[in-house]
Amino acid sequence: MSTVRPASARTPDLPQADGRQRHLTSRQQPQSEEPGLPRARHRIHRDPYGIPHVWAPDALELARAQGVVTARDRGWQIEVERHRALGSSASFLGPEHLSWDVLARRARLADTARRCYEALDDGTAAWVRAYAEGVDSALPEAARRAPEFDHAGLRPGAWEPWVPLAVWLSHHLLFAGFPAKLWRDRVGSALGPDAVASFATDGPGTAGSNGWLLTPQRTTTGAPLLAGDPHRFIEAPGVYQQIRLACPEFDVVGLAVPGVPGIAHFGHTGHVAWAITNAMADYQDLYRERLRRTRRPDGTPAVEAWGPDGWEPADARTETFLVAGGDPVEAEIVETARGPVVVQGPIPDTAEEAEVETDASEAETDAAEADASDRGTALALRLPARVLGSLGFDALPALLRARTVADVDAALDEWVEPVNVVMAADTAGGLLHRVAGAVPVRPDANRRGLVDAWDPAAAWSGEWEAMPRGEVSDGRAVMANARGVATPLGSEFAAAHRARRIAELLDSRPRWSPADITAVHTDTFSPGASVLIARLVEPLAGLSPEAASLRRELDAWDRHMGA
């Protein structure tokens, strides 16, 4: 939660975890005990909650220092994430992690991260590289203190400059539409297309995030009030790291993603604050591919995919996966003109295809070969980061330097994925409510489910949707993964009960103070439970005494999730 107040002329005093204002003075900047940087190049102060407050003389040294403190605090976590991004986690975590490793490599996460890093502007590339250098310098010592490394028999590997981008991709690969498309396709195949709507996710969900924004007229301070309320599945350690990053250029507090520099999702610069939720936008497509094995003119083996204009060359190779406690496993990695093949069955050889009439035309022959066997069916994933060669990381250092909502807005124009709903507010009363990211322009059929690679109508147009903007009406705006400002960009959203409950609470009083708003954060009422309980308490004949007692107990429950 952030109340955006005017900043002083000196380095701004930012809210600490205990709610008080505290300036990081020279006496509170002791020489860091972490190894990895020359003496006096950075300083770290930890508040009573252990949250690191990092100071450095410039932005590059600060990025390096952030890498150092992240390695020290989250060394095991970020090294696991590095291996997950590279598709090598089964090598020390065991066979249950092999399926993810295969997906990560088939989705070309590491290769996409390399491409995106190489496309960064020089300043951003140097900033990301400095962070990776900081991690690299401190991780060996951190590993000696973390028992997980010895237990798993793992030694830290090199953090190359592109690794933070790979970690980001790995975290967010499943945030968009392709898992839901696989689910809808499976439901449609098993139960028929009419059954798909019965499983729409616009119903009680299992995870999500909230956020809300109050205009100056709705607060007791006369300043905007912005709240971020991210929800995650139970993770230990969590995906966020509380941190403060300060240098002569900026002083920012917020939630960093361990393994990634800067503060992407929830931050406060003393002048402007921002918060996000998942927009539930659909920006990934799955293409049905038909593949076949063939040979190049020089006799070497090759794989081809059936596209809009016939058979096309596909990139194919075999990679080996090491598995702790098991034998190495090989898997074929294929990429077509649509994208990396993430679901793949056996690929037939052309010699096994059904014979075709010798007097058929070349086009008829190719079509017959394409239809001869379903054994070559595969699914290719098309996602903006791979198409554009960008994740939008140039926005991250710009966010740290932001002083107004206009600065945040301009920075987020560069964002690619994941696609988020963003709210921001500044000390001058400026407000922002928008979607940020890259969503391709393509037919509606692509959003609903799987499409055919050989259908020209299913191709991306090369254009990108304009990002919607929302109004702050009635003195407040709410985001909770439900339909709203991002509706034109998605197919399925979270149930509306969380958004309605937040709006109901915010409308319960004319003005809110920062202290009062904690009541919204800590609200335990579950409106989704009422839907289920209404069914459970309907009169039913023949209940056992135990069932009848349970029904009465549920009916008497006040729907608060207190414990």
C-alpha positions in Angstrom: 0.0 0.0 0.0 1.3 3.5 -0.8 0.1 6.9 0.1 1.8 9.3 -2.4 2.9 12.4 -0.5 5.1 15.3 -1.7 8.8 14.5 -1.5 11.4 16.7 0.0 14.2 18.3 -1.9 16.7 15.8 -0.5 16.6 12.0 -1.0 13.0 11.2 -0.1 12.1 9.5 3.1 10.2 6.4 2.1 7.8 4.4 4.2 9.4 1.6 6.1 7.9 -1.7 7.1 7.0 -0.3 10.5 5.1 2.6 8.9 7.5 5.3 10.1 9.6 7.6 7.8 13.3 7.1 8.0 16.1 8.5 5.9 19.1 6.4 5.1 21.8 8.4 6.8 25.5 7.8 6.5 25.5 6.3 9.9 22.9 3.8 8.8 25.0 2.8 5.8 27.5 0.5 7.3 30.1 -1.3 5.1 28.3 -4.3 3.6 29.3 -7.6 5.0 28.5 -9.3 1.8 31.4 -10.3 -0.4 31.5 -9.4 -4.1 32.1 -5.6 -4.3 35.1 -3.5 -3.6 35.2 -1.8 -0.2 32.9 1.2 0.2 31.3 0.7 -3.3 27.9 -0.2 -1.7 26.3 -0.1 1.7 23.5 -2.2 3.1 21.3 -1.3 6.1 18.8 -3.9 7.4 15.8 -2.6 9.2 14.3 -4.5 12.2 12.4 -6.8 9.8 15.7 -7.8 8.0 14.6 -6.0 4.8 17.7 -4.7 3.0 18.1 -1.0 2.2 20.8 -0.8 -0.4 22.8 2.3 -1.3 25.4 2.7 -4.1 27.1 5.7 -5.7 25.4 5.1 -9.1 22.8 3.0 -10.8 25.1 0.4 -12.2 26.8 -0.2 -8.8 23.3 -0.3 -7.2 22.3 -3.1 -9.7 25.4 -5.0 -8.8 24.7 -4.5 -5.1 21.1 -5.7 -5.6 22.5 -8.9 -7.2 24.8 -9.4 -4.2 22.2 -9.0 -1.6 19.8 -11.2 -3.6 22.4 -13.9 -3.8 23.0 -13.7 -0.1 19.3 -13.7 0.9 17.8 -16.0 -1.8 20.8 -17.9 -3.2 19.2 -21.3 -3.3 15.9 -19.9 -4.7 17.5 -18.0 -7.6 19.9 -20.9 -8.5 16.9 -23.2 -8.7 15.1 -20.7 -10.9 18.2 -20.4 -13.1 18.2 -24.2 -13.7 14.4 -24.2 -14.3 14.9 -21.5 -16.9 17.7 -23.5 -18.6 15.7 -26.8 -18.4 18.2 -28.5 -16.1 16.5 -28.7 -12.7 16.0 -32.5 -12.9 19.8 -32.9 -12.8 19.8 -32.2 -9.1 16.1 -32.3 -8.0 15.2 -35.6 -9.6 12.9 -37.1 -12.2 9.7 -35.4 -11.0 11.2 -32.1 -12.5 12.0 -33.6 -15.9 8.6 -32.7 -17.5 9.2 -29.0 -16.7 12.8 -29.2 -18.0 11.5 -30.6 -21.3 8.9 -27.9 -21.6 11.4 -25.1 -20.8 13.8 -26.3 -23.5 11.1 -27.0 -26.0 9.7 -23.5 -25.4 13.2 -22.1 -26.0 13.2 -20.0 -22.8 17.0 -19.6 -22.7 17.4 -18.9 -26.4 14.6 -16.3 -26.2 16.2 -14.7 -23.2 19.5 -14.4 -25.1 17.8 -12.8 -28.0 15.9 -10.3 -25.8 19.1 -9.4 -23.9 21.0 -8.8 -27.2 18.2 -6.4 -28.3 18.4 -4.3 -25.1 19.7 -0.8 -25.4 23.2 -0.4 -24.2 22.3 1.2 -20.9 19.8 -1.4 -20.0 22.1 -4.2 -21.0 24.9 -2.8 -18.8 22.4 -2.5 -15.9 21.2 -6.1 -16.3 24.8 -7.3 -16.7 25.8 -5.5 -13.5 23.1 -7.3 -11.6 24.2 -10.7 -12.9 27.8 -9.9 -12.0 26.7 -9.1 -8.4 24.8 -12.4 -8.2 27.8 -14.3 -9.7 30.2 -12.7 -7.2 28.2 -13.5 -4.1 26.6 -16.8 -4.9 29.6 -19.1 -4.0 29.8 -17.8 -0.5 26.0 -17.8 -0.2 25.9 -21.4 -1.3 28.4 -22.4 1.5 25.9 -21.0 4.0 22.8 -22.6 2.5 22.4 -26.3 3.5 20.2 -27.0 0.4 23.2 -26.8 -1.9 25.1 -29.6 0.0 21.9 -31.6 0.4 21.3 -31.6 -3.4 25.0 -31.9 -4.3 24.7 -28.6 -6.3 27.4 -26.1 -6.9 26.5 -22.6 -8.2 26.8 -22.1 -11.9 27.6 -18.9 -13.9 25.0 -16.2 -14.1 25.4 -15.0 -17.6 24.0 -11.5 -18.4 20.9 -12.9 -20.1 19.9 -15.2 -17.2 17.7 -12.6 -15.4 15.6 -12.5 -18.5 15.3 -16.2 -18.6 14.3 -16.3 -15.0 11.5 -13.8 -15.8 10.3 -15.9 -18.8 10.3 -19.0 -16.7 8.2 -17.3 -14.0 5.6 -16.1 -16.4 5.4 -18.7 -19.2 2.2 -20.1 -17.8 0.6 -16.7 -17.0 -1.1 -16.3 -20.3 -3.6 -18.3 -22.4 -2.0 -21.4 -23.6 -2.6 -23.7 -20.6 -6.3 -22.7 -20.7 -6.4 -23.5 -24.4 -5.0 -27.0 -23.8 -7.7 -27.5 -21.1 -10.5 -26.3 -23.3 -9.4 -28.5 -26.1 -9.3 -31.5 -23.8 -12.7 -30.8 -22.4 -14.1 -30.3 -25.9 -12.6 -33.6 -27.1 -13.9 -35.5 -24.1 -17.3 -34.0 -23.5 -18.1 -32.1 -26.7 -17.7 -28.4 -27.5 -20.9 -27.4 -25.7 -19.4 -28.5 -22.4 -16.5 -26.0 -22.6 -18.5 -23.1 -21.3 -19.4 -25.0 -18.2 -15.7 -24.9 -17.2 -15.2 -21.2 -17.8 -12.9 -19.6 -15.2 -15.2 -16.7 -14.7 -16.1 -18.5 -11.5 -14.5 -18.9 -8.0 -10.8 -19.1 -8.7 -7.9 -20.4 -6.6 -5.5 -17.5 -7.0 -5.3 -13.9 -8.1 -4.3 -10.4 -7.2 -6.1 -7.3 -6.1 -5.3 -3.6 -6.3 -7.2 -0.4 -5.8 -6.7 3.3 -6.2 -8.4 6.2 -4.4 -8.4 9.8 -5.7 -7.2 12.6 -3.4 -10.9 13.5 -2.7 -11.4 10.1 -1.2 -8.5 10.2 1.3 -8.0 11.9 4.6 -4.5 13.1 3.5 -5.5 14.8 0.3 -3.1 12.6 -1.6 -3.9 9.6 -3.8 -3.9 6.2 -2.1 -2.7 3.2 -4.0 -2.9 -0.4 -2.7 -1.3 -3.5 -4.2 -2.5 -6.9 -2.8 -0.7 -9.7 -4.8 -2.0 -13.2 -4.2 0.2 -16.2 -4.9 0.0 -19.9 -4.3 1.9 -21.0 -1.2 5.6 -20.6 -2.1 8.6 -20.9 0.2 10.4 -18.7 -0.3 7.9 -16.3 -2.0 8.3 -14.9 -5.5 8.8 -11.4 -4.1 11.6 -9.8 -2.1 11.0 -6.6 -0.1 13.9 -4.2 -0.8 14.9 -0.6 -1.0 17.3 0.6 -3.8 18.9 4.1 -3.4 21.5 6.0 -5.3 21.9 9.7 -6.2 19.5 9.3 -9.1 16.6 7.6 -7.3 15.4 6.1 -4.0 12.8 3.3 -4.5 11.1 0.8 -2.2 9.1 -2.1 -3.3 8.9 -5.8 -4.2 11.6 -7.2 -6.4 11.5 -10.6 -8.1 14.6 -12.5 -7.0 16.9 -13.1 -9.9 15.7 -10.0 -11.8 17.0 -6.4 -11.3 14.9 -3.5 -10.3 11.4 -3.3 -9.0 8.9 -4.3 -11.7 5.5 -4.8 -10.1 5.1 -2.8 -6.9 7.2 0.2 -6.3 7.3 3.7 -4.7 9.9 6.3 -5.7 8.9 8.9 -3.2 7.3 10.8 -6.1 5.2 8.1 -7.8 4.0 4.6 -6.9 2.7 1.8 -9.1 1.1 -1.6 -8.6 -0.1 -4.4 -11.0 -2.4 -7.4 -11.4 -2.5 -10.0 -14.1 -4.6 -8.6 -16.9 -5.8 -12.1 -17.9 -5.1 -11.1 -21.5 -4.7 -13.8 -24.2 -1.4 -13.2 -26.0 -0.1 -16.7 -26.6 -1.4 -19.0 -29.4 -1.1 -22.7 -29.9 -0.9 -24.0 -33.5 -1.6 -27.6 -34.6 1.4 -28.6 -36.6 1.9 -31.6 -38.9 5.5 -32.7 -39.0 7.4 -35.2 -41.1 11.0 -36.4 -41.3 12.8 -36.0 -44.6 16.3 -35.5 -45.9 18.1 -32.5 -47.2 19.8 -32.6 -50.6 23.1 -33.5 -49.0 21.4 -36.5 -47.3 21.3 -35.2 -43.8 18.1 -35.8 -41.8 15.6 -32.9 -41.4 12.1 -32.2 -40.1 9.5 -30.3 -42.1 6.2 -28.7 -41.1 3.0 -28.3 -43.2 2.3 -24.5 -43.5 0.0 -22.3 -45.5 2.2 -22.7 -48.6 3.1 -26.4 -48.2 6.0 -28.1 -46.5 8.4 -25.8 -44.8 11.8 -26.5 -43.1 11.7 -26.7 -39.3 14.6 -26.4 -36.9 15.1 -29.8 -35.1 17.8 -31.2 -32.8 18.0 -33.7 -29.9 19.1 -32.6 -26.4 20.1 -34.6 -23.4 18.6 -34.1 -20.0 20.5 -35.3 -16.9 18.3 -36.7 -14.2 19.4 -37.1 -10.6 19.0 -40.7 -9.5 18.2 -41.9 -13.1 19.6 -42.3 -16.6 19.9 -39.4 -19.0 16.9 -38.8 -21.2 16.9 -37.5 -24.7 14.1 -35.3 -26.2 13.8 -33.8 -29.6 13.5 -30.0 -29.8 11.6 -28.6 -32.8 10.7 -25.1 -33.9 8.5 -24.2 -36.8 7.7 -20.9 -38.5 4.9 -20.4 -35.9 7.1 -21.0 -32.9 8.6 -23.7 -30.6 6.8 -27.0 -30.5 5.9 -27.6 -26.9 3.7 -30.7 -27.3 5.0 -33.4 -29.6 4.3 -37.0 -30.5 6.2 -39.3 -32.9 7.2 -37.7 -36.2 6.6 -40.0 -39.2 9.1 -40.5 -41.9 8.2 -39.6 -45.5 8.9 -43.2 -46.4 6.0 -44.3 -44.1 3.5 -41.9 -45.6 0.6 -43.3 -47.7 1.4 -43.6 -51.4 -0.3 -41.0 -53.6 -1.3 -41.2 -57.2 1.6 -40.6 -59.5 -0.4 -38.4 -61.8 -1.6 -36.1 -59.0 -0.4 -32.5 -59.0 2.4 -31.5 -56.6 0.0 -29.6 -54.4 -2.4 -32.5 -54.2 0.5 -34.8 -53.4 1.7 -32.6 -50.6 -1.8 -32.3 -49.2 -2.3 -36.0 -49.3 1.0 -36.5 -47.5 0.1 -34.0 -44.9 -3.3 -35.7 -44.2 -1.9 -39.3 -44.4 -1.1 -39.6 -40.7 -1.9 -37.9 -37.5 1.3 -39.2 -35.9 3.0 -36.0 -36.9 0.6 -33.8 -35.1 2.2 -31.4 -32.7 1.5 -28.0 -31.0 3.7 -24.9 -31.5 3.6 -22.0 -29.1 3.7 -18.5 -30.5 4.4 -15.8 -27.9 5.3 -12.1 -28.2 8.7 -12.2 -26.6 10.0 -14.6 -29.2 8.3 -12.8 -32.1 9.5 -9.3 -31.0 12.8 -10.3 -29.5 11.9 -8.3 -26.4 10.4 -8.7 -23.0 10.2 -5.0 -22.4 13.1 -4.9 -19.9 14.1 -1.4 -21.1 11.1 -0.2 -19.0 12.6 -1.4 -15.7 15.4 1.2 -15.2 13.0 3.9 -16.4 10.5 2.9 -13.7 13.2 3.4 -11.0 13.7 7.0 -12.3 10.0 7.8 -12.6 8.7 10.9 -10.8 5.2 11.2 -12.3 2.5 9.0 -13.6 3.5 10.2 -17.1 6.9 8.7 -16.5 5.4 5.4 -15.5 3.1 5.5 -18.4 5.9 6.2 -20.9 8.1 3.5 -19.4 5.3 0.9 -19.7 4.7 1.7 -23.3 7.9 -0.5 -23.8 6.5 -3.4 -21.8 5.9 -6.8 -23.6 5.0 -9.6 -21.2 3.3 -10.6 -19.0 0.4 -8.3 -19.8 -0.7 -6.5 -16.7 -3.3 -4.0 -15.5 -1.3 -1.2 -13.9 -2.4 1.5 -11.5 -0.2 4.5 -10.5 -0.4 7.7 -8.6 2.0 10.6 -8.0 2.5 13.4 -5.4 0.8 16.0 -7.7 -2.4 13.9 -7.7 -1.8 12.3 -11.1 -3.5 9.0 -11.7 -3.0 6.1 -14.1 -5.1 3.0 -14.8 -4.1 1.1 -17.9 -3.1 -2.2 -19.4 0.6 -2.7 -20.3 2.0 -5.3 -22.6 1.9 -6.7 -26.1 -1.1 -8.5 -27.5 -1.1 -9.5 -31.1 -3.9 -8.7 -33.5 -5.3 -12.0 -34.8 -8.7 -13.7 -35.4 -10.9 -14.4 -32.4 -10.6 -18.2 -33.1 -7.0 -18.0 -31.9 -8.1 -16.8 -28.5 -10.7 -19.5 -28.1 -8.5 -22.5 -28.7 -6.1 -24.3 -31.0 -5.8 -23.3 -34.6 -4.2 -24.9 -37.6 -0.7 -23.9 -38.7 -1.6 -24.4 -42.4 -4.6 -22.0 -42.2 -3.6 -18.6 -43.5 -6.4 -17.0 -41.5 -4.8 -18.0 -38.2 -1.6 -16.1 -38.8 -0.7 -13.1 -36.7 -1.2 -9.8 -38.7 2.0 -8.2 -37.5 0.1 -5.5 -35.7 -0.5 -5.2 -32.0 -3.6 -4.2 -30.0 -3.8 -0.7 -28.5 -3.5 -1.0 -24.8 -6.8 0.0 -23.1 -7.0 2.7 -20.4 -9.5 3.0 -17.6 -11.2 5.8 -15.9 -11.1 6.4 -12.1 -14.8 6.8 -11.5 -16.6 7.4 -8.2 -13.2 8.4 -6.7 -11.8 4.9 -6.9 -10.7 2.1 -9.3 -10.4 -1.6 -8.6 -8.4 -4.3 -10.3 -8.8 -8.0 -9.3 -8.2 -10.1 -12.5 -11.9 -9.7 -13.3 -13.5 -8.3 -16.5 -12.8 -4.6 -16.7 -10.3 -2.4 -18.5 -8.6 -5.5 -20.0 -11.8 -7.2 -21.2 -11.1 -6.6 -24.9 -7.8 -8.5 -24.7 -8.9 -11.8 -23.0 -11.3 -14.7 -23.2 -11.6 -15.8 -19.6 -11.2 -13.8 -16.4 -11.4 -14.3 -12.6 -14.8 -14.2 -10.9 -16.1 -10.8 -10.1 -16.7 -11.4 -6.4 -13.3 -10.1 -5.3 -13.6 -6.9 -7.2 -17.2 -6.4 -6.0 -16.2 -6.9 -2.4 -13.3 -4.4 -2.6 -15.6 -1.8 -4.2 -18.2 -2.5 -1.5 -15.7 -1.9 1.2 -14.2 1.2 -0.4 -17.7 2.7 -0.8 -18.5 2.0 2.9 -17.0 5.3 3.9 -16.4 8.7 2.1 -12.7 9.0 3.0 -9.9 6.6 3.9 -6.6 7.0 5.7 -3.5 4.9 5.1 -4.1 3.2 8.5 -7.8 2.6 7.8 -7.1 0.9 4.4 -5.5 -2.1 6.1 -9.1 -3.2 6.9 -9.5 -3.9 3.2 -6.2 -5.8 2.9 -7.1 -7.9 5.9 -10.8 -8.5 5.1 -11.6 -12.1 5.6 -15.1 -12.2 4.2 -15.5 -14.8 1.3 -18.3 -13.9 -1.1 -17.4 -16.9 -3.2 -18.3 -19.2 -0.3 -21.8 -18.0 -0.3 -22.4 -19.4 -3.8 -21.4 -22.9 -2.7 -23.1 -22.8 0.7 -26.4 -21.7 -0.9 -26.4 -25.0 -2.7 -25.2 -27.1 0.2 -27.9 -25.8 2.6 -30.9 -26.4 0.3 -33.4 -28.7 1.9 -32.6 -32.3 1.2 -34.5 -35.3 2.4 -32.9 -38.3 4.0 -29.8 -36.7 5.5 -28.0 -38.5 8.2 -27.9 -36.7 11.6 -24.2 -35.9 11.0 -24.9 -34.4 7.6 -27.8 -32.4 8.9 -25.6 -31.0 11.7 -22.9 -30.1 9.2 -25.5 -28.3 7.0 -26.7 -26.3 10.0 -23.1 -25.4 10.9 -22.4 -24.2 7.4 -25.6 -22.2 7.2 -24.7 -20.4 10.5 -21.1 -19.6 9.3 -20.6 -15.9 8.8 -18.5 -16.5 5.6 -15.4 -15.0 7.2 -12.2 -17.0 6.6 -10.8 -16.3 10.1 -8.8 -18.9 11.9 
